[in-house]
Amino acid sequence: MKSNSHSTVAFVATCILLLIFGSARSFAQVSPAEIPNPSLRVLEQAHLSKLIAINRTVPLLTYPFPFSLTRYVGSDPKSPAGVDSRGLEFVNFHDQVVLKVTGNYQAAFDADHLTPNERSSRVFTDVVYQVLQVLPGYFKAADDFDAVGFEICYHVRRKAAPYEYEGKEILVAVLSKADALRYTKAPTDSERQEVLNRSEIFLNGKPFGLALSGSEPLDVATLQRSVKHAANRSVSRIARSVSPSSNAPASQVIAPPSKPDTT
């Protein structure tokens, strides 16, 4: 009798665990109730069904190496944080509301053969491009957020005689919503590079001028000046289109945009 009782308890406990983990896996997305910011919570709730669908789709895409979504970038895949696959979440970043895509890419690049730019360019093409192909099927330009961000961790092998060790590298790329939705439709590499030039990109937390081709990155300071110059030219065209003698009310005159936050 005692043995049967223990067996029954163990069976019930197993069923409960299966239900808990089964429901968590089927939900596979951050619950709006977990988000403390009220406006982000509302946004998460409004797009929840899309986020769940994307979360289920992304792992099925074709990558050269395995890629998995995770809520905590760079986490040990065997840890509780590492098995949390809820890698899509709305966050605030540099005064923008960003749909953040976080994941671990199980590639290990040789630092002796690939430069930081070549590694990050490979990850952008291998992973980010694939996810960007999916997003236009779920979101449109009128949706109520500003940008799409990617936070991807991968591995880098380095040799320091007589040892060889493997460390982590994290690529972050934040594209405006409009650029994110049309990036994969750009017909040429030069047009795709222009998108990256006006995006915010970081490698291991430092601003980075990601170049789609070549071994070396672009100069970040030059890119920032170029983006600012393009914005000024755009404002000048708007100003020329409004005649000084126009009867348009002052409230309809478009003011130059504020200086972008580059911190």
Backbone as CSV, one residue per row, in Angstrom:
resi,resn,N_x,N_y,N_z,CA_x,CA_y,CA_z,C_x,C_y,C_z
1,MET,0.829,-1.205,0.000,0.000,0.000,0.000,0.862,1.253,0.000
2,LYS,1.930,1.179,0.814,2.801,2.339,0.917,3.452,2.634,-0.428
3,SER,3.855,1.581,-1.120,4.494,1.735,-2.420,3.535,2.344,-3.428
4,ASN,2.283,1.867,-3.423,1.287,2.409,-4.346,1.019,3.878,-4.067
5,SER,0.992,4.223,-2.765,0.755,5.613,-2.375,1.865,6.513,-2.890
6,HIS,3.109,6.050,-2.726,4.243,6.843,-3.217,4.188,6.977,-4.736
7,SER,3.802,5.914,-5.401,3.719,5.937,-6.868,2.673,6.920,-7.332
8,THR,1.534,6.956,-6.607,0.455,7.876,-6.973,0.894,9.322,-6.809
9,VAL,1.562,9.600,-5.670,2.051,10.962,-5.408,3.055,11.379,-6.477
10,ALA,3.961,10.477,-6.826,4.970,10.791,-7.843,4.324,11.044,-9.198
11,PHE,3.302,10.233,-9.511,2.606,10.399,-10.788,1.900,11.755,-10.853
12,VAL,1.224,12.122,-9.765,0.519,13.410,-9.716,1.501,14.565,-9.839
13,ALA,2.625,14.440,-9.108,3.637,15.503,-9.165,4.186,15.653,-10.574
14,THR,4.418,14.530,-11.248,4.927,14.580,-12.625,3.928,15.248,-13.548
15,CYS,2.660,14.919,-13.389,1.611,15.539,-14.217,1.553,17.041,-14.021
16,ILE,1.687,17.472,-12.753,1.648,18.913,-12.457,2.813,19.623,-13.132
17,LEU,4.011,19.005,-13.029,5.192,19.612,-13.658,5.032,19.686,-15.169
18,LEU,4.500,18.626,-15.747,4.291,18.630,-17.198,3.313,19.714,-17.612
19,LEU,2.268,19.893,-16.810,1.290,20.944,-17.117,1.909,22.324,-17.022
20,ILE,2.714,22.512,-15.961,3.339,23.826,-15.761,4.283,24.147,-16.906
21,PHE,5.220,23.219,-17.192,6.208,23.484,-18.229,5.591,23.443,-19.616
22,GLY,4.575,22.603,-19.783,3.904,22.553,-21.075,3.205,23.852,-21.391
23,SER,2.503,24.417,-20.387,1.803,25.675,-20.622,2.787,26.806,-20.820
24,ALA,3.921,26.776,-20.096,4.927,27.829,-20.255,5.506,27.796,-21.656
25,ARG,5.780,26.573,-22.173,6.353,26.454,-23.504,5.354,26.883,-24.567
26,SER,4.054,26.537,-24.355,3.064,26.908,-25.365,2.835,28.409,-25.365
27,PHE,2.975,29.041,-24.170,2.805,30.492,-24.109,4.023,31.179,-24.700
28,ALA,5.205,30.766,-24.235,6.493,31.160,-24.820,6.621,32.649,-25.080
29,GLN,6.111,33.451,-24.187,6.249,34.888,-24.372,6.084,35.596,-23.040
30,VAL,6.767,36.734,-22.891,6.674,37.522,-21.661,5.222,37.945,-21.448
31,SER,4.715,37.685,-20.274,3.345,38.082,-19.951,3.279,39.584,-19.710
32,PRO,2.237,40.266,-20.198,2.102,41.705,-19.921,2.150,42.016,-18.424
33,ALA,1.656,41.083,-17.602,1.641,41.312,-16.154,3.056,41.417,-15.578
34,GLU,4.052,40.901,-16.281,5.437,40.939,-15.806,6.119,42.271,-16.112
35,ILE,5.488,43.113,-16.904,6.124,44.356,-17.345,5.654,45.509,-16.454
36,PRO,6.556,46.122,-15.682,6.145,47.169,-14.744,5.739,48.482,-15.407
37,ASN,6.347,48.812,-16.564,6.029,50.077,-17.228,4.625,50.000,-17.836
38,PRO,3.703,50.893,-17.437,2.301,50.795,-17.892,2.141,50.867,-19.412
39,SER,2.855,51.802,-20.067,2.686,51.945,-21.510,3.250,50.745,-22.257
40,LEU,4.380,50.202,-21.782,4.950,49.006,-22.410,4.065,47.790,-22.159
41,ARG,3.432,47.750,-20.984,2.532,46.639,-20.674,1.340,46.627,-21.628
42,VAL,0.791,47.814,-21.894,-0.337,47.924,-22.829,0.092,47.486,-24.228
43,LEU,1.284,47.897,-24.630,1.799,47.546,-25.955,2.020,46.037,-26.069
44,GLU,2.588,45.448,-25.023,2.809,43.996,-25.015,1.481,43.243,-25.141
45,GLN,0.462,43.736,-24.430,-0.844,43.090,-24.491,-1.463,43.230,-25.879
46,ALA,-1.325,44.398,-26.483,-1.930,44.650,-27.795,-1.336,43.752,-28.876
47,HIS,-0.034,43.439,-28.753,0.650,42.662,-29.795,0.996,41.247,-29.339
48,LEU,0.404,40.796,-28.249,0.801,39.533,-27.649,0.663,38.346,-28.609
49,SER,-0.428,38.266,-29.321,-0.628,37.128,-30.225,0.423,37.108,-31.337
50,LYS,0.827,38.291,-31.803,1.875,38.369,-32.825,3.217,37.909,-32.255
51,LEU,3.512,38.357,-31.045,4.789,37.998,-30.425,4.885,36.490,-30.196
52,ILE,3.785,35.886,-29.787,3.779,34.433,-29.584,4.013,33.723,-30.905
53,ALA,3.358,34.201,-31.968,3.517,33.573,-33.285,4.952,33.714,-33.795
54,ILE,5.548,34.894,-33.605,6.930,35.111,-34.047,7.876,34.238,-33.243
55,ASN,7.617,34.135,-31.928,8.463,33.320,-31.071,8.462,31.862,-31.514
56,ARG,7.356,31.398,-32.026,7.267,30.017,-32.505,7.908,29.867,-33.879
57,THR,7.913,30.945,-34.666,8.427,30.882,-36.032,9.946,30.981,-36.094
58,VAL,10.519,31.886,-35.301,11.954,32.176,-35.380,12.833,30.931,-35.202
59,PRO,12.547,30.040,-34.243,13.412,28.856,-34.104,13.341,27.899,-35.296
60,LEU,12.317,28.034,-36.130,12.154,27.134,-37.273,12.854,27.644,-38.530
61,LEU,13.414,28.858,-38.469,14.113,29.406,-39.621,15.440,28.679,-39.830
62,THR,16.013,28.852,-40.998,17.260,28.161,-41.336,18.463,29.043,-41.028
63,TYR,19.323,28.587,-40.132,20.544,29.294,-39.761,21.744,28.364,-39.993
64,PRO,22.915,28.928,-40.296,24.107,28.069,-40.432,24.447,27.312,-39.150
65,PHE,24.173,27.937,-37.989,24.364,27.302,-36.690,23.074,27.483,-35.890
66,PRO,22.846,26.666,-34.875,21.602,26.798,-34.100,21.462,28.182,-33.475
67,PHE,20.237,28.705,-33.519,19.919,29.990,-32.900,18.674,29.809,-32.061
68,SER,18.702,30.347,-30.858,17.544,30.246,-29.970,17.258,31.599,-29.325
69,LEU,15.988,31.895,-29.201,15.577,33.100,-28.491,15.762,32.883,-26.995
70,THR,16.131,33.932,-26.307,16.267,33.864,-24.859,15.985,35.240,-24.280
71,ARG,15.425,35.275,-23.114,15.126,36.577,-22.517,16.385,37.259,-21.992
72,TYR,17.392,36.449,-21.638,18.603,36.987,-21.033,19.794,36.647,-21.916
73,VAL,20.330,37.651,-22.578,21.393,37.423,-23.550,22.644,36.861,-22.883
74,GLY,23.266,35.887,-23.536,24.505,35.328,-23.036,24.366,34.400,-21.849
75,SER,23.140,34.050,-21.494,22.935,33.192,-20.328,23.337,31.753,-20.634
76,ASP,23.743,31.033,-19.596,24.118,29.629,-19.727,22.891,28.831,-20.157
77,PRO,22.947,28.113,-21.287,21.776,27.385,-21.761,21.247,26.334,-20.794
78,LYS,22.090,25.928,-19.810,21.652,24.930,-18.835,21.050,25.564,-17.582
79,SER,21.126,26.875,-17.467,20.599,27.562,-16.295,19.119,27.877,-16.494
80,PRO,18.385,28.196,-15.405,16.976,28.581,-15.543,16.790,29.775,-16.487
81,ALA,17.714,30.743,-16.409,17.623,31.899,-17.311,17.872,31.487,-18.747
82,GLY,18.759,30.500,-18.934,19.113,30.071,-20.277,18.005,29.351,-21.008
83,VAL,17.099,28.725,-20.270,16.001,27.999,-20.916,14.760,28.878,-21.080
84,ASP,14.838,30.121,-20.625,13.724,31.058,-20.810,13.770,31.574,-22.245
85,SER,12.922,31.049,-23.097,12.974,31.360,-24.528,12.072,32.527,-24.925
86,ARG,11.655,33.312,-23.956,10.752,34.440,-24.252,11.582,35.659,-24.676
87,GLY,12.127,35.576,-25.878,13.110,36.567,-26.314,12.571,37.766,-27.058
88,LEU,11.278,38.022,-26.977,10.681,39.194,-27.632,10.010,40.057,-26.583
89,GLU,10.330,41.353,-26.592,9.797,42.214,-25.538,9.903,43.675,-25.964
90,PHE,8.913,44.468,-25.618,8.978,45.909,-25.872,9.729,46.581,-24.721
91,VAL,10.704,47.433,-25.080,11.523,48.128,-24.079,11.701,49.582,-24.501
92,ASN,12.140,50.401,-23.551,12.517,51.775,-23.862,14.029,51.837,-24.071
93,PHE,14.461,52.509,-25.147,15.895,52.636,-25.423,16.131,53.947,-26.158
94,HIS,16.934,54.827,-25.549,17.258,56.127,-26.152,16.004,56.857,-26.631
95,ASP,15.048,57.011,-25.718,13.801,57.744,-25.989,12.983,57.131,-27.118
96,GLN,13.154,55.849,-27.346,12.363,55.143,-28.340,11.719,53.921,-27.704
97,VAL,10.568,53.540,-28.233,9.960,52.270,-27.846,10.427,51.232,-28.862
98,VAL,11.137,50.214,-28.367,11.806,49.265,-29.251,11.277,47.854,-29.023
99,LEU,10.976,47.155,-30.117,10.702,45.727,-30.032,12.057,45.024,-30.023
100,LYS,12.424,44.457,-28.882,13.751,43.859,-28.721,13.688,42.352,-28.984
101,VAL,14.603,41.890,-29.818,14.736,40.465,-30.128,16.068,40.002,-29.542
102,THR,16.023,39.099,-28.579,17.224,38.657,-27.880,17.445,37.170,-28.124
103,GLY,18.702,36.798,-28.390,18.951,35.385,-28.621,20.413,35.004,-28.544
104,ASN,20.657,33.714,-28.493,22.008,33.154,-28.477,22.247,32.377,-29.765
105,TYR,23.349,32.706,-30.440,23.715,32.047,-31.691,24.885,31.128,-31.390
106,GLN,24.721,29.851,-31.653,25.740,28.872,-31.263,26.824,28.736,-32.335
107,ALA,27.404,29.868,-32.672,28.549,29.895,-33.582,29.772,30.289,-32.768
108,ALA,30.907,29.713,-33.117,32.170,30.053,-32.451,33.168,30.437,-33.532
109,PHE,33.426,31.739,-33.659,34.297,32.249,-34.713,35.738,32.341,-34.233
110,ASP,36.654,32.071,-35.126,38.082,32.117,-34.822,38.577,33.557,-34.972
111,ALA,39.015,34.153,-33.872,39.465,35.546,-33.894,40.705,35.752,-34.749
112,ASP,41.476,34.671,-34.984,42.677,34.784,-35.810,42.345,34.852,-37.301
113,HIS,41.150,34.450,-37.660,40.781,34.414,-39.070,39.670,35.401,-39.442
114,LEU,38.898,35.835,-38.448,37.807,36.768,-38.717,37.934,37.982,-37.795
115,THR,37.901,39.172,-38.367,37.973,40.406,-37.586,36.629,40.641,-36.889
116,PRO,36.581,41.570,-35.916,35.295,41.892,-35.282,34.219,42.284,-36.298
117,ASN,34.604,43.049,-37.332,33.606,43.431,-38.336,33.123,42.226,-39.129
118,GLU,34.042,41.343,-39.483,33.648,40.154,-40.245,32.752,39.240,-39.413
119,ARG,33.040,39.138,-38.113,32.196,38.309,-37.239,30.807,38.907,-37.096
120,SER,30.745,40.201,-36.801,29.445,40.829,-36.588,28.629,40.894,-37.873
121,SER,29.297,41.098,-39.007,28.602,41.097,-40.290,28.018,39.720,-40.580
122,ARG,28.793,38.680,-40.249,28.302,37.308,-40.448,27.062,37.051,-39.586
123,VAL,27.097,37.491,-38.330,25.960,37.278,-37.431,24.743,38.067,-37.913
124,PHE,24.977,39.285,-38.385,23.855,40.083,-38.885,23.194,39.380,-40.072
125,THR,24.010,38.850,-40.978,23.473,38.166,-42.153,22.843,36.826,-41.787
126,ASP,23.512,36.073,-40.904,23.032,34.736,-40.535,21.734,34.778,-39.744
127,VAL,21.624,35.745,-38.817,20.521,35.734,-37.855,19.561,36.908,-38.052
128,VAL,20.083,38.125,-37.956,19.213,39.297,-37.980,18.431,39.373,-39.290
129,TYR,19.101,39.137,-40.398,18.431,39.189,-41.693,17.265,38.205,-41.752
130,GLN,17.464,37.002,-41.209,16.407,35.991,-41.233,15.174,36.455,-40.465
131,VAL,15.396,37.048,-39.289,14.266,37.511,-38.477,13.588,38.710,-39.140
132,LEU,14.381,39.588,-39.752,13.797,40.748,-40.434,12.887,40.321,-41.591
133,GLN,13.149,39.171,-42.175,12.274,38.679,-43.232,10.893,38.307,-42.709
134,VAL,10.827,37.937,-41.448,9.577,37.490,-40.845,8.691,38.658,-40.406
135,LEU,9.295,39.711,-39.894,8.544,40.772,-39.222,7.475,41.452,-40.075
136,PRO,7.715,41.737,-41.373,6.657,42.411,-42.155,5.361,41.608,-42.254
137,GLY,5.417,40.326,-41.980,4.197,39.528,-41.988,3.337,39.757,-40.760
138,TYR,3.886,40.440,-39.751,3.158,40.661,-38.501,2.957,42.138,-38.160
139,PHE,3.877,42.987,-38.612,3.795,44.400,-38.250,3.752,45.273,-39.500
140,LYS,3.237,46.485,-39.318,3.194,47.457,-40.408,3.683,48.806,-39.891
141,ALA,3.915,49.729,-40.817,4.520,51.018,-40.458,3.679,51.798,-39.448
142,ALA,2.367,51.591,-39.443,1.493,52.369,-38.563,1.457,51.846,-37.133
143,ASP,2.072,50.699,-36.865,2.043,50.150,-35.508,2.768,51.068,-34.531
144,ASP,2.316,51.014,-33.275,2.675,52.040,-32.290,3.967,51.740,-31.519
145,PHE,5.067,51.555,-32.240,6.394,51.536,-31.617,7.375,52.131,-32.614
146,ASP,8.601,52.415,-32.172,9.514,53.225,-32.979,10.596,52.447,-33.716
147,ALA,11.032,51.339,-33.152,12.211,50.661,-33.711,12.191,49.184,-33.376
148,VAL,13.103,48.459,-34.040,13.302,47.038,-33.750,14.772,46.852,-33.383
149,GLY,15.024,46.218,-32.252,16.393,46.025,-31.799,16.742,44.548,-31.678
150,PHE,18.006,44.234,-31.928,18.494,42.864,-31.818,19.664,42.829,-30.846
151,GLU,19.658,41.835,-29.994,20.734,41.637,-29.019,21.158,40.172,-29.141
152,ILE,22.246,39.933,-29.861,22.639,38.572,-30.211,24.008,38.251,-29.606
153,CYS,24.063,37.153,-28.881,25.328,36.688,-28.294,25.855,35.508,-29.100
154,TYR,27.167,35.497,-29.314,27.820,34.373,-30.000,29.207,34.198,-29.392
155,HIS,29.940,33.207,-29.847,31.224,32.876,-29.225,32.398,33.193,-30.148
156,VAL,33.518,33.510,-29.526,34.755,33.817,-30.256,35.896,33.028,-29.625
157,ARG,36.631,32.294,-30.463,37.789,31.529,-29.992,39.062,32.345,-30.184
158,ARG,39.874,32.360,-29.147,41.156,33.078,-29.209,42.268,32.175,-28.693
159,LYS,43.454,32.390,-29.218,44.617,31.604,-28.789,45.621,32.513,-28.096
160,ALA,46.080,32.070,-26.961,47.151,32.757,-26.239,48.057,31.655,-25.722
161,ALA,49.116,31.402,-26.481,49.978,30.235,-26.219,50.307,30.109,-24.739
162,PRO,50.194,28.917,-24.211,49.869,27.655,-24.911,48.384,27.314,-24.823
163,TYR,47.525,28.302,-24.574,46.122,28.012,-24.338,45.244,28.509,-25.490
164,GLU,44.078,27.902,-25.585,43.017,28.397,-26.469,41.767,28.541,-25.617
165,TYR,41.118,29.695,-25.699,39.935,29.899,-24.875,38.816,30.512,-25.723
166,GLU,37.609,30.387,-25.201,36.423,30.828,-25.935,35.644,31.815,-25.078
167,GLY,35.377,32.988,-25.644,34.621,34.001,-24.932,33.371,34.391,-25.691
168,LYS,32.616,35.311,-25.116,31.361,35.751,-25.720,31.509,37.139,-26.327
169,GLU,30.760,37.366,-27.381,30.685,38.678,-28.015,29.199,38.974,-28.227
170,ILE,28.803,40.231,-28.023,27.386,40.579,-28.150,27.229,41.708,-29.161
171,LEU,26.419,41.446,-30.172,26.087,42.435,-31.194,24.700,42.989,-30.913
172,VAL,24.597,44.321,-30.871,23.307,44.997,-30.708,23.084,45.890,-31.923
173,ALA,21.925,45.767,-32.528,21.570,46.610,-33.679,20.143,47.108,-33.502
174,VAL,19.961,48.415,-33.586,18.636,49.027,-33.436,18.305,49.767,-34.718
175,LEU,17.318,49.273,-35.442,16.883,49.870,-36.704,15.542,50.558,-36.490
176,SER,15.330,51.674,-37.153,14.010,52.290,-37.095,12.978,51.293,-37.606
177,LYS,11.739,51.451,-37.176,10.696,50.512,-37.593,10.577,50.463,-39.112
178,ALA,10.615,51.628,-39.752,10.495,51.675,-41.215,11.642,50.933,-41.882
179,ASP,12.862,51.147,-41.394,14.022,50.464,-41.973,13.960,48.961,-41.722
180,ALA,13.522,48.576,-40.515,13.450,47.149,-40.185,12.458,46.424,-41.088
181,LEU,11.333,47.082,-41.398,10.294,46.431,-42.196,10.639,46.358,-43.677
182,ARG,11.566,47.220,-44.129,11.875,47.203,-45.562,13.310,46.741,-45.862
183,TYR,14.068,46.414,-44.831,15.479,46.092,-45.040,15.670,44.950,-46.038
184,THR,14.945,43.872,-45.874,15.159,42.707,-46.747,14.623,42.937,-48.158
185,LYS,13.867,44.016,-48.360,13.374,44.341,-49.706,14.343,45.247,-50.452
186,ALA,15.353,45.772,-49.763,16.335,46.647,-50.417,17.038,45.867,-51.522
187,PRO,17.067,46.399,-52.753,17.585,45.618,-53.885,19.101,45.500,-53.960
188,THR,19.829,46.376,-53.265,21.289,46.351,-53.390,21.959,46.372,-52.019
189,ASP,23.200,45.903,-52.001,23.980,45.946,-50.761,24.223,47.380,-50.307
190,SER,24.390,48.289,-51.253,24.661,49.680,-50.881,23.456,50.297,-50.162
191,GLU,22.251,49.934,-50.578,21.055,50.455,-49.902,20.915,49.841,-48.514
192,ARG,21.261,48.566,-48.395,21.227,47.945,-47.071,22.292,48.550,-46.157
193,GLN,23.445,48.881,-46.731,24.491,49.513,-45.933,24.049,50.890,-45.450
194,GLU,23.315,51.620,-46.286,22.806,52.929,-45.880,21.887,52.810,-44.668
195,VAL,21.093,51.749,-44.640,20.225,51.521,-43.482,21.068,51.320,-42.224
196,LEU,22.105,50.503,-42.331,22.970,50.260,-41.170,23.693,51.531,-40.741
197,ASN,24.051,52.355,-41.712,24.779,53.590,-41.391,23.950,54.545,-40.545
198,ARG,22.632,54.483,-40.670,21.790,55.389,-39.873,21.145,54.683,-38.678
199,SER,21.567,53.439,-38.449,21.063,52.679,-37.302,22.038,52.771,-36.140
200,GLU,21.575,52.379,-34.965,22.450,52.331,-33.785,22.979,50.908,-33.644
201,ILE,24.293,50.768,-33.707,24.906,49.443,-33.632,26.023,49.467,-32.592
202,PHE,26.063,48.421,-31.784,27.057,48.317,-30.720,27.661,46.918,-30.739
203,LEU,28.947,46.853,-30.454,29.630,45.571,-30.293,30.249,45.552,-28.909
204,ASN,29.806,44.612,-28.094,30.246,44.547,-26.692,30.065,45.879,-25.978
205,GLY,28.942,46.530,-26.249,28.579,47.755,-25.539,29.162,49.033,-26.096
206,LYS,29.999,48.953,-27.153,30.618,50.153,-27.714,30.052,50.438,-29.107
207,PRO,29.814,51.723,-29.438,29.313,52.049,-30.781,30.204,51.439,-31.857
208,PHE,29.569,50.913,-32.898,30.295,50.148,-33.903,29.742,50.465,-35.286
209,GLY,30.653,50.727,-36.236,30.237,51.038,-37.605,30.239,49.786,-38.464
210,LEU,29.215,48.986,-38.322,29.147,47.699,-39.023,29.152,47.886,-40.540
211,ALA,30.101,47.226,-41.196,30.188,47.235,-42.657,29.833,45.849,-43.165
212,LEU,28.924,45.781,-44.127,28.486,44.488,-44.633,29.583,43.761,-45.406
213,SER,30.540,44.506,-45.915,31.657,43.880,-46.630,32.968,44.484,-46.124
214,GLY,34.049,43.755,-46.318,35.349,44.242,-45.866,35.669,43.752,-44.479
215,SER,36.931,43.868,-44.134,37.379,43.357,-42.833,37.260,44.378,-41.714
216,GLU,37.229,45.665,-42.067,37.224,46.698,-41.034,35.881,47.423,-40.966
217,PRO,35.499,47.864,-39.760,34.245,48.609,-39.617,34.379,50.031,-40.143
218,LEU,33.258,50.692,-40.325,33.250,52.094,-40.718,33.515,52.960,-39.491
219,ASP,33.998,54.177,-39.734,34.291,55.095,-38.644,32.992,55.644,-38.063
220,VAL,32.764,55.408,-36.790,31.496,55.788,-36.156,31.293,57.293,-36.183
221,ALA,32.335,58.075,-35.893,32.209,59.537,-35.880,31.800,60.058,-37.250
222,THR,32.375,59.494,-38.310,32.019,59.894,-39.665,30.569,59.562,-39.965
223,LEU,30.112,58.400,-39.519,28.725,58.005,-39.744,27.769,58.958,-39.053
224,GLN,28.097,59.350,-37.826,27.229,60.257,-37.084,27.136,61.610,-37.773
225,ARG,28.263,62.116,-38.284,28.239,63.395,-39.005,27.418,63.270,-40.283
226,SER,27.542,62.126,-40.953,26.825,61.904,-42.203,25.319,61.876,-41.970
227,VAL,24.896,61.193,-40.912,23.474,61.117,-40.592,22.938,62.492,-40.228
228,LYS,23.718,63.250,-39.442,23.287,64.590,-39.054,23.175,65.488,-40.278
229,HIS,24.137,65.394,-41.212,24.119,66.197,-42.428,22.899,65.862,-43.279
230,ALA,22.569,64.567,-43.376,21.400,64.155,-44.152,20.124,64.703,-43.534
231,ALA,20.048,64.700,-42.201,18.868,65.247,-41.521,18.744,66.738,-41.765
232,ASN,19.872,67.459,-41.749,19.841,68.896,-42.002,19.390,69.211,-43.423
233,ARG,19.852,68.389,-44.390,19.433,68.602,-45.775,17.940,68.377,-45.928
234,SER,17.423,67.384,-45.210,15.995,67.113,-45.269,15.204,68.281,-44.717
235,VAL,15.665,68.855,-43.602,14.997,70.008,-43.002,15.055,71.209,-43.944
236,SER,16.209,71.387,-44.635,16.353,72.501,-45.561,15.346,72.399,-46.702
237,ARG,15.134,71.182,-47.205,14.159,70.998,-48.287,12.760,71.357,-47.815
238,ILE,12.443,70.972,-46.576,11.126,71.308,-46.015,10.982,72.814,-45.883
239,ALA,12.054,73.476,-45.393,12.006,74.923,-45.192,11.813,75.656,-46.515
240,ARG,12.505,75.179,-47.587,12.368,75.825,-48.889,10.970,75.667,-49.471
241,SER,10.304,74.580,-49.075,8.970,74.343,-49.623,7.912,75.217,-48.969
242,VAL,8.273,75.879,-47.852,7.338,76.785,-47.172,7.763,78.206,-47.475
243,SER,6.997,78.905,-48.299,7.335,80.270,-48.689,7.250,81.199,-47.496
244,PRO,8.183,82.181,-47.386,8.130,83.140,-46.273,6.822,83.914,-46.244
245,SER,6.191,84.040,-47.398,4.943,84.810,-47.453,3.723,83.917,-47.272
246,SER,3.983,82.665,-46.970,2.879,81.730,-46.822,1.959,82.156,-45.697
247,ASN,0.679,81.904,-45.892,-0.300,82.235,-44.865,-0.530,81.074,-43.895
248,ALA,0.307,80.063,-44.015,0.136,78.918,-43.126,0.379,79.333,-41.688
249,PRO,-0.477,78.885,-40.758,-0.274,79.225,-39.354,1.064,78.709,-38.842
250,ALA,1.594,79.393,-37.845,2.907,79.035,-37.315,2.944,77.602,-36.820
251,SER,1.806,77.095,-36.324,1.782,75.746,-35.778,1.980,74.682,-36.848
252,GLN,1.845,75.058,-38.138,1.988,74.100,-39.217,3.403,74.074,-39.795
253,VAL,4.252,74.997,-39.366,5.620,75.023,-39.840,6.431,73.962,-39.094
254,ILE,7.109,73.099,-39.827,7.829,71.986,-39.212,9.172,72.464,-38.691
255,ALA,9.423,72.235,-37.435,10.689,72.645,-36.812,11.735,71.562,-37.051
256,PRO,13.017,71.971,-37.079,14.081,70.957,-37.216,14.006,69.960,-36.084
257,PRO,14.339,68.699,-36.360,14.303,67.691,-35.293,15.383,67.974,-34.260
258,SER,15.126,67.533,-33.037,16.112,67.710,-31.985,17.297,66.798,-32.269
259,LYS,18.449,67.130,-31.683,19.660,66.344,-31.892,19.442,64.939,-31.369
260,PRO,19.739,63.908,-32.184,19.527,62.531,-31.724,20.394,62.187,-30.530
261,ASP,19.849,61.321,-29.691,20.582,60.853,-28.517,21.562,59.770,-28.977
262,THR,22.843,60.039,-28.863,23.861,59.075,-29.312,24.567,58.409,-28.149
263,THR,24.004,58.597,-26.968,24.653,57.968,-25.805,24.263,56.518,-25.694
